[in-house]
Amino acid sequence: MKQIILKSFLALLTFSLVSCNNQSQHEQNAPEVLRLLPGLWYNSQLGTYEQWQISNNDYSGRAYKLNKADTIFFENLRIIKKEDTFFYEATVFDQNKGKPILFKLIVQQDNRLLFENPKHDFPQVIQYHFLNQDQMEVSIRGVEEELEKEFTFKYRKILN
């Protein structure tokens, strides 16, 4: 138990130090709602975390889970700008041969960011909806095996 607490504390401390300048590094043309993303988010239903920071105008994150004394990383995330378009980039360690998958930003309104990749097997749509500065919902949806599916995950920010 002490190792879990120590590892969590060290991860949070490192993340805090790296993300101190988040506000000043915010990409000027980035969707305004992205200012809410940096920090450590926790989904109590699944016991998973999303940890986001901004560096050089790119938003980078990782999804992970704590399992006893181990931290299990399962996804690297980025929101990047290519030319004049923003993309959500997901690299899932045991899928797509470890190669990133891009989802194009198609809607940004009402504290929502909607990314789409109609050619991806599942999901085809990823949405981040910020309910307030400390709560967000992440939804994934699409068609898989000819069935329309949607899953929503609720997160609360536990560290800025």
N, C-alpha and C positions, 0 to 999 in steps of 0.2 A: 504494500500500500504506500509506503514511504517513497518507493521508487517511482510510482505513478505520479504522485504529487510533485516530486522533484522534477521529473521529466516534463510534466505539464507546466510547472513554473518556469523552467528554463526555456521551453518553447515560447511561452507567452512573453517572457522578458526579451528574448531575441526578437520576436515579432514586434514588440513595442518599440524597441530601439531602432529597428529598420524603418518602421512606418511613422516616425515622428514628423516627417516633412510631407505627409500625405496631402495636406491642404494646399501647400505652396506648389506642389508638382502636378496638380490637376490639369490635364490637357484642356486648353482653352476652348477647343471646339468639341470637347467630349460632352455627351449628354449630362446635363446638370445632376440628374439623379445618381450618377456614378460616384458623386462625393460621399454618398451614404455607404458605399460598399466596403471600403477598407476597414478592417477589424477582424475580430474572431467571432464567428457565428456558430451557434450550437443548436442541433436538432435533438431534443430530448427523446422523441419517439424512437429514433434509430440509433441514438448515441453517436452521431457523426458530427464532425466539425468542418466548416469551410473557413479558411484563414486567407484573407485578402490584404494586399498591400499595393502601393503604387510606386513605380520607379521608372524614370526616363519616359514618362507619359504612357507606360504600359501598366495595366492592372494585372497582377498575377496572384494566383491563389492555388491552394491545394486542399483537397478533400481527404480527410483521414478519420480514423477511429482509434480510440485507445483500448487496448486489450491487455489487461493486467499490467505488466511492466513494459509492454511493447506499444509503439505507435505504428499503426498500419496505414501507410499512404496508399490510396487507390486511384487518385486522379490529380493531374496537374491542370490548372485552369488559367486562361489569360483572356483579357479583353484588349484587343489591339486595333490600331488604325492602319489600314492599307489604303494608300492614296486618300480618298475622301470618304471611305466607308469603314465602319467599325464591325469587328467580328468577335465572336465568342469562340475561343479555341479550347477544346477539351482533349486531353491525352489520358486515356484510360489504360492503366498498365497492362491489363490482360486482354485487351481488345484491339482490333485494327492493327495488329503487329506493332503496337506501341507508337503508332504514328498519330499526329494530331488530326482532329476533325474540326472543320470550320463551320460556324453558323453565322449567317449574315444578319446584322441588326436591321430589322424591317419596321419596327414600331417603337417609338419612344414617347410616351405620354402618361400623364396621371401616375407618376412614380413607378412606371412599368417599362421594362426593356424586353422586347420580344425578338428572339433570334431564330432564324430558320435555315434548315438545310433539307430541302425536299428529297434529296438523293440519298440521305443517310438511312440506314435500316431502322433504327429506333434509338432515340427519339428523332423526330423531324423538327420539333419546336421546343425551345427552352425559353421560359419566361421568368424574369426576376421582378417581383412586385414588392416594393418597399411600403409597408403599412405605416411605418413611422421610422424614426432614426434607429430604433432598437429592435424592430421586428420586420422580417421579410418572409415571403413565400416564394419558393422556387418550384415551378411546375414544368414537367416534361410531358410531351404528348406526341402522338403520331399513330401510324398504322403499323401493326406488327402481326404477321401471320393472318392478314386480312381482317384483323380486329382493331377498332379504334380504342386506344388506351390513353389514360391520363393519370398522372400521379402528382400530388402536391405535397411539398415538404415545408414545414414551418420551422423557421429559425429565429433565435433571439441573439442579439449581440451581447457577448459577455466581456468583451474588451475592445476598446477603440484602437 
